[in-house]
Each structure stands twice: as C-alpha cells, then as structure tokens.
Amino acid sequence: MPSRNTRRRLESPPADENSKESDPPSKPCLADEWDPNAGLFLVQLPPELFDAIIENYGTLPCPFFYSTHNIPELKYYERNDALTALSQTCRALRGIILPRLWARLDICRVPERARLTWYKYTMQAIERKANGIAVSPVRHHVRMLTLMFSKSQPEAALAALWNMLPKLPNLRTIQVIICKTPGLAKSLTDSKLELPNVTTLFLPNEASFFQRICPNATHLCCVGGSGASLMSALTEKTEVFDGMVDWTDLKLQVVGRLLKNAPNLRTLEFRRPVNAGLGIASQNTAPAEWKQIIPKLAPLKKLTKLILTFPAAEEITDDTASIEAARTLMRKSVV
C-alpha cells in the first residue's frame, strides 16, 4: 500500500506549464459577482419566451365567476409557486422574477387546512398582506389585485386595505370574487379613496361601489349577481361592459339606464347568468328578453362589438331570434 504522501501525489494532476498560461484558474464562487448572468441560460432567454413558459402554469382566471365555482382551487396558484421558487435561487433570476411575481397580487388563496373557515382566513390575509406590501418596494410591481371579502372582523382588514391601495402606483385591475362584508360601501366612502390609474374592474353586483373610486375605469365586468347596481355605476368613460348580467330579472327598464350612463360603450356582452344550485340547466338558453332588448341598443352609436354567449352547443328558438336581432343591429350600426 503506498504511503500517504505517495497517494496524494498520484491523485494530483500532472503540472502543465502551457495550460497554466493559457487557461487561468476558474473561480465559480466569484463568477456571480463578476457577471450575474454567467452560466444562467434561463436569464438569457428573450422575455417573451420566458413569459410563454410561465403561462403554462395554472393561474386564477380573469374573470373568475364565483357562481360557477367554489373558493378558488390551489391549482390556480401554480404560476405563483413556480415564480416564488425561482426568485429564491440567485440574484440574477430574482431581479427578473420579482416584477412578474408581484404583478398579480391574489389575496384570495385559502390553504386546505383553512377551507372550512375561509371567511376568517381571507380577512386575516387581507390585513396581513396589506400591512406588509404598503411598506415594501414590491408594491411598485403590483398591476392586478384580486380580493375576497367576508363578514369576519372587517374593521382591521379594511383599514389596512384602504391604506395600501393608494400606495400601488401601477395598479390597473381590481377583481373581487366574493363580497359579503356589511358596511363595506360606507367604509370605502368614508376613506375618501380615489384610484385614477385603475382601468379594469371585475366585480360582483355587491361591489359596484368600487366603480365610484375608479373614475377612469373603461372596462367593467359583472362576475356575479343581477348586475343592476353595476349598470347604475356605468359612466361616460365605460367602453366595455360584459359578464353575467341577469337581463331576465332586469328586463327592459335597464336599457334606458344603460343608454344614459354609458353612451360611449363600444363592447357589450349578453351572457346567461349561472345559478350554482341549478347547474348547467340555469344557463342552457338565452332569455326571451334578449331579442327585445337588443334592438333598443340602436342609440349606442359607438357600439362595435356585441357578444352573445351560449354555453349550450345546440341552438333553440330564443337563441336564434337573439342572434338575428344582434345581426340586424350591427348591420345598421355599420351603415
């Protein structure tokens, strides 16, 4: 058996003077300090290709129609989890990931352990995250905010939320999935809050008061309820009004309100509301009122897109009549 010193000599590579001169010793531990992108092929990807890869991970639909779903499933947060993991690998990736990670602030994630008490968890999450983000540099990255409101101890949560919202300078979209907080409208009014940068709102009927604090919103989507309050909240700046508006309950009296409040409307959607208790049967057909309401939209001179959404594949009499009424209206608007 060779001696210890001999074994060390055998394991050491032979000296090569030429290699020493031509190839300086590598320092992998210092490479990140000299060049943050050294060896990181993911960092060198074009931004559009990187975003295309990230889009394959699950994310919360927008709009999210609560009437057809329960509390958002955890599969909708795969993108958030993937970006969180990547942001913790190195400085180079962190600088690229953080703006994408915080572009969407979804304060509606409920873990499995808290599903039965989601109403408590979501209000505690609003208070905790709002207080943290209000003093964090990541607030500059937030472009979309998703919320769920319940009746559980709203005072502290709402105070933290109203304090955070003005500190999000790049916020453009607000989505409210559930709104079951009594006194929420009064609390928002008392805060004297105004968000002039917000342009898109996805709201249930109970959260129509958000339209009042977003004077420059051009897109309003009804994600739950009859839509009556949302229609009253439309303004001259509203260009898109879509979602599940219950034209059956509102009937013809809402048409005058629509024409008066939103004369500059460019896109309007007719979509049958869904009742979770009735399942697919609640959305199979278009209400008979559609064919009566559509011709009365003629005064909307800027209307360029009228969308009729039918979940059922086959057409029935009311569907066909509504489609023909829409075609007639759009032909006249083109002329």
C-alpha positions as CSV (number, residue, x, y, z in Angstrom):
1,M,0.0,0.0,0.0
2,P,1.5,3.4,-1.0
3,S,2.3,5.8,1.7
4,R,0.0,8.8,2.4
5,N,2.3,11.3,0.6
6,T,2.6,9.0,-2.4
7,R,-1.2,8.6,-2.6
8,R,-1.6,12.4,-2.7
9,R,1.0,12.7,-5.5
10,L,-0.8,10.0,-7.5
11,E,-4.2,11.8,-7.1
12,S,-2.8,15.2,-8.1
13,P,-3.0,16.0,-11.8
14,P,0.3,16.5,-13.6
15,A,1.6,20.0,-13.8
16,D,1.3,21.6,-17.3
17,E,3.0,25.0,-17.7
18,N,1.3,25.7,-21.0
19,S,-2.2,25.1,-19.5
20,K,-1.4,27.5,-16.7
21,E,-0.5,30.3,-19.0
22,S,-3.4,29.8,-21.5
23,D,-6.2,28.8,-19.0
24,P,-6.4,30.9,-15.8
25,P,-7.9,29.0,-12.9
26,S,-11.7,29.2,-12.8
27,K,-13.4,30.8,-9.7
28,P,-17.0,29.6,-9.8
29,C,-17.8,31.2,-6.4
30,L,-16.8,34.6,-7.7
31,A,-18.4,34.4,-11.2
32,D,-21.7,35.6,-9.9
33,E,-20.1,38.7,-8.5
34,W,-18.3,39.5,-11.8
35,D,-21.1,38.5,-14.1
36,P,-24.5,37.8,-12.6
37,N,-25.7,36.1,-15.8
38,A,-22.7,33.8,-16.1
39,G,-23.9,30.3,-16.9
40,L,-27.6,31.0,-16.3
41,F,-29.3,30.2,-19.6
42,L,-32.7,30.9,-18.2
43,V,-31.7,34.5,-17.7
44,Q,-30.5,34.8,-21.3
45,L,-33.9,33.8,-22.7
46,P,-35.9,36.5,-24.5
47,P,-38.5,38.0,-22.2
48,E,-41.4,36.9,-24.4
49,L,-40.2,33.3,-24.5
50,F,-39.7,33.3,-20.7
51,D,-43.3,34.6,-20.3
52,A,-44.6,32.0,-22.7
53,I,-43.1,29.3,-20.5
54,I,-44.5,30.7,-17.3
55,E,-48.0,30.9,-18.9
56,N,-48.1,27.1,-18.9
57,Y,-48.5,27.2,-15.1
58,G,-52.0,27.5,-13.6
59,T,-53.2,30.9,-12.7
60,L,-56.5,32.4,-11.5
61,P,-58.9,33.0,-14.4
62,C,-59.9,36.6,-15.0
63,P,-62.8,37.0,-14.8
64,F,-63.5,34.4,-12.1
65,F,-67.2,33.7,-12.0
66,Y,-67.8,32.6,-8.4
67,S,-71.4,31.4,-9.3
68,T,-69.9,28.6,-11.2
69,H,-67.0,27.8,-8.8
70,N,-66.3,27.5,-5.1
71,I,-63.4,29.1,-3.3
72,P,-60.5,29.2,-5.9
73,E,-58.7,25.9,-6.0
74,L,-55.0,25.7,-5.3
75,K,-54.2,24.7,-8.9
76,Y,-54.7,28.3,-9.8
77,Y,-51.6,29.3,-7.9
78,E,-49.1,27.0,-9.7
79,R,-47.6,30.0,-11.5
80,N,-47.2,31.9,-8.3
81,D,-45.5,29.0,-6.6
82,A,-43.1,28.4,-9.5
83,L,-42.1,32.1,-9.6
84,T,-41.6,32.1,-5.9
85,A,-39.2,29.2,-6.1
86,L,-37.3,30.7,-9.0
87,S,-36.9,34.0,-7.2
88,Q,-35.1,32.3,-4.4
89,T,-32.3,30.7,-6.5
90,C,-30.0,33.6,-7.2
91,R,-29.7,37.3,-7.6
92,A,-29.9,37.3,-11.4
93,L,-33.2,35.4,-11.5
94,R,-34.6,37.3,-8.6
95,G,-34.3,40.6,-10.4
96,I,-36.2,39.1,-13.4
97,I,-38.8,37.2,-11.4
98,L,-39.9,39.7,-8.8
99,P,-41.7,42.1,-11.3
100,R,-43.6,39.1,-12.7
101,L,-44.3,37.5,-9.3
102,W,-45.8,40.6,-7.8
103,A,-47.6,41.9,-11.0
104,R,-50.6,39.8,-9.7
105,L,-51.5,40.1,-6.0
106,D,-54.1,37.5,-5.4
107,I,-55.3,37.8,-1.8
108,C,-57.8,35.0,-2.2
109,R,-55.6,31.9,-1.7
110,V,-57.0,29.6,1.0
111,P,-54.9,26.6,2.0
112,E,-56.6,23.2,2.5
113,R,-56.4,23.5,6.3
114,A,-58.4,26.7,6.3
115,R,-61.1,25.8,3.7
116,L,-63.8,25.3,6.3
117,T,-63.1,28.7,7.9
118,W,-62.1,30.6,4.7
119,Y,-64.2,33.6,5.8
120,K,-61.8,34.1,8.7
121,Y,-58.6,33.3,6.8
122,T,-59.2,35.6,3.9
123,M,-59.9,38.7,6.0
124,Q,-56.8,38.0,8.1
125,A,-54.8,37.6,4.9
126,I,-56.0,41.0,3.7
127,E,-54.9,42.6,6.9
128,R,-51.5,40.8,7.0
129,K,-50.6,41.3,3.3
130,A,-51.9,44.9,3.0
131,N,-49.8,46.0,6.0
132,G,-46.7,44.3,4.6
133,I,-47.0,45.4,1.0
134,A,-47.8,49.0,1.9
135,V,-44.2,49.4,3.2
136,S,-42.4,47.1,0.7
137,P,-40.7,48.0,-2.6
138,V,-42.7,45.3,-4.4
139,R,-45.8,47.5,-4.2
140,H,-44.5,49.2,-7.4
141,H,-44.8,46.0,-9.3
142,V,-48.5,45.3,-8.5
143,R,-50.7,45.7,-11.6
144,M,-53.7,43.4,-10.7
145,L,-55.3,42.9,-7.3
146,T,-57.8,40.0,-6.5
147,L,-59.8,40.1,-3.3
148,M,-62.4,38.1,-1.3
149,F,-64.5,39.8,1.4
150,S,-66.4,38.1,4.2
151,K,-68.2,39.2,7.4
152,S,-65.4,38.1,9.7
153,Q,-63.8,41.1,11.7
154,P,-63.7,43.5,8.7
155,E,-62.6,46.7,10.6
156,A,-58.8,45.9,10.8
157,A,-58.7,44.3,7.3
158,L,-60.5,47.1,5.6
159,A,-58.4,49.8,7.3
160,A,-55.2,48.0,6.1
161,L,-56.6,47.6,2.6
162,W,-57.6,51.3,2.2
163,N,-54.2,52.3,3.5
164,M,-52.4,50.1,0.9
165,L,-54.4,50.8,-2.3
166,P,-53.1,54.4,-2.8
167,K,-49.6,53.1,-2.5
168,L,-49.9,50.9,-5.6
169,P,-48.9,53.4,-8.3
170,N,-49.1,50.9,-11.2
171,L,-52.4,49.2,-10.2
172,R,-54.6,48.8,-13.3
173,T,-57.0,46.0,-12.5
174,I,-59.2,45.0,-9.5
175,Q,-61.0,41.8,-9.3
176,V,-63.5,41.0,-6.4
177,I,-64.5,37.3,-6.3
178,I,-66.8,37.4,-3.2
179,C,-68.3,40.4,-1.4
180,K,-70.1,39.5,1.8
181,T,-68.9,42.3,4.1
182,P,-71.7,44.5,5.5
183,G,-70.9,48.2,5.6
184,L,-68.1,47.8,3.0
185,A,-69.5,50.6,0.8
186,K,-69.7,53.0,3.7
187,S,-66.2,52.2,4.8
188,L,-64.9,52.8,1.3
189,T,-66.8,56.1,1.1
190,D,-65.5,57.3,4.5
191,S,-61.9,56.6,3.4
192,K,-62.3,59.2,0.6
193,L,-60.1,56.9,-1.6
194,E,-59.6,57.5,-5.3
195,L,-57.7,55.3,-7.7
196,P,-57.4,57.2,-11.0
197,N,-54.9,54.6,-12.5
198,V,-57.3,51.7,-12.4
199,T,-58.9,51.0,-15.8
200,T,-60.4,47.5,-15.4
201,L,-62.9,46.2,-12.8
202,F,-64.2,42.6,-12.4
203,L,-66.9,43.0,-9.8
204,P,-70.0,41.2,-8.4
205,N,-73.1,43.3,-8.1
206,E,-72.5,43.8,-4.4
207,A,-69.1,45.5,-5.0
208,S,-70.3,48.2,-7.5
209,F,-69.1,51.0,-5.3
210,F,-65.5,50.3,-6.5
211,Q,-66.5,51.9,-9.7
212,R,-67.0,55.2,-7.8
213,I,-63.4,55.3,-6.6
214,C,-62.0,54.4,-10.1
215,P,-63.2,57.3,-12.2
216,N,-61.1,56.3,-15.2
217,A,-62.2,52.7,-15.5
218,T,-63.1,51.8,-19.0
219,H,-63.9,48.1,-18.6
220,L,-66.5,46.8,-16.2
221,C,-67.3,43.1,-15.9
222,C,-70.2,41.6,-13.9
223,V,-68.9,38.4,-12.2
224,G,-71.9,37.8,-10.0
225,G,-75.4,39.0,-9.1
226,S,-78.0,40.6,-11.2
227,G,-75.8,43.5,-12.4
228,A,-78.4,46.2,-11.6
229,S,-76.1,48.1,-9.3
230,L,-73.2,47.8,-11.8
231,M,-75.3,49.2,-14.6
232,S,-76.1,52.2,-12.4
233,A,-72.3,52.6,-11.8
234,L,-71.5,52.9,-15.6
235,T,-70.1,56.2,-16.7
236,E,-69.3,58.1,-19.9
237,K,-65.8,56.6,-19.8
238,T,-67.1,53.0,-19.8
239,E,-66.2,51.4,-23.1
240,V,-66.6,47.7,-22.3
241,F,-69.4,46.1,-20.2
242,D,-69.5,42.3,-20.1
243,G,-70.0,39.4,-17.8
244,M,-73.1,37.7,-16.4
245,V,-75.8,40.4,-16.3
246,D,-79.2,39.0,-15.4
247,W,-81.3,40.5,-18.2
248,T,-84.2,38.3,-17.2
249,D,-84.6,40.0,-13.9
250,L,-83.7,43.5,-15.1
251,K,-85.9,43.3,-18.1
252,L,-86.4,46.3,-20.3
253,Q,-86.3,49.1,-17.7
254,V,-82.5,48.8,-17.5
255,V,-82.0,49.7,-21.2
256,G,-82.7,53.4,-20.6
257,R,-80.2,53.4,-17.7
258,L,-77.6,51.7,-19.9
259,L,-78.0,54.2,-22.7
260,K,-77.9,57.2,-20.4
261,N,-74.9,56.1,-18.2
262,A,-72.7,54.7,-20.9
263,P,-73.3,56.4,-24.2
264,N,-69.7,55.7,-25.4
265,L,-70.0,51.9,-25.0
266,R,-68.0,50.0,-27.6
267,T,-68.3,46.4,-26.4
268,L,-71.4,44.8,-24.8
269,E,-71.9,41.1,-23.8
270,F,-75.1,39.2,-23.3
271,R,-74.3,36.1,-21.2
272,R,-76.8,34.0,-19.3
273,P,-76.1,34.1,-15.5
274,V,-75.4,30.8,-13.8
275,N,-77.1,29.5,-10.7
276,A,-74.7,27.1,-9.0
277,G,-77.7,25.3,-7.4
278,L,-79.3,24.6,-10.8
279,G,-76.1,23.6,-12.5
280,I,-75.8,23.7,-16.3
281,A,-79.6,23.9,-16.5
282,S,-79.6,27.5,-15.4
283,Q,-77.5,28.7,-18.4
284,N,-78.7,26.5,-21.3
285,T,-80.8,29.0,-23.1
286,A,-80.9,32.8,-23.8
287,P,-83.7,34.6,-22.1
288,A,-86.6,35.7,-24.3
289,E,-85.9,39.3,-23.2
290,W,-82.7,39.3,-25.2
291,K,-84.4,39.6,-28.6
292,Q,-86.5,42.5,-27.1
293,I,-83.6,44.4,-25.5
294,I,-81.1,44.2,-28.4
295,P,-83.0,46.4,-30.9
296,K,-83.3,49.1,-28.2
297,L,-79.5,49.5,-28.2
298,A,-79.5,51.4,-31.5
299,P,-78.7,54.8,-29.8
300,L,-75.2,53.4,-28.9
301,K,-73.5,54.8,-32.0
302,K,-70.0,53.7,-30.9
303,L,-71.0,50.1,-30.3
304,T,-68.7,48.0,-32.5
305,K,-68.9,44.6,-30.8
306,L,-71.9,42.8,-29.4
307,I,-71.1,39.4,-27.8
308,L,-73.8,36.7,-27.2
309,T,-72.5,33.8,-25.1
310,F,-74.4,30.5,-25.2
311,P,-73.0,27.6,-23.1
312,A,-75.1,25.1,-24.9
313,A,-73.9,23.8,-28.2
314,E,-77.3,23.5,-29.8
315,E,-79.4,26.4,-30.7
316,I,-83.1,26.8,-29.7
317,T,-85.7,29.3,-30.8
318,D,-84.8,32.1,-28.4
319,D,-81.1,31.7,-29.2
320,T,-81.8,32.0,-33.0
321,A,-84.0,35.0,-32.5
322,S,-81.4,36.8,-30.3
323,I,-78.7,36.1,-32.9
324,E,-80.8,37.5,-35.7
325,A,-81.6,40.6,-33.7
326,A,-77.9,41.2,-33.0
327,R,-77.0,40.8,-36.6
328,T,-79.7,43.3,-37.6
329,L,-78.5,45.9,-35.0
330,M,-74.8,45.6,-36.0
331,R,-75.6,45.9,-39.7
332,K,-77.4,49.2,-39.1
333,S,-74.6,50.4,-36.9
334,V,-72.1,49.8,-39.7
335,V,-74.3,51.7,-42.1
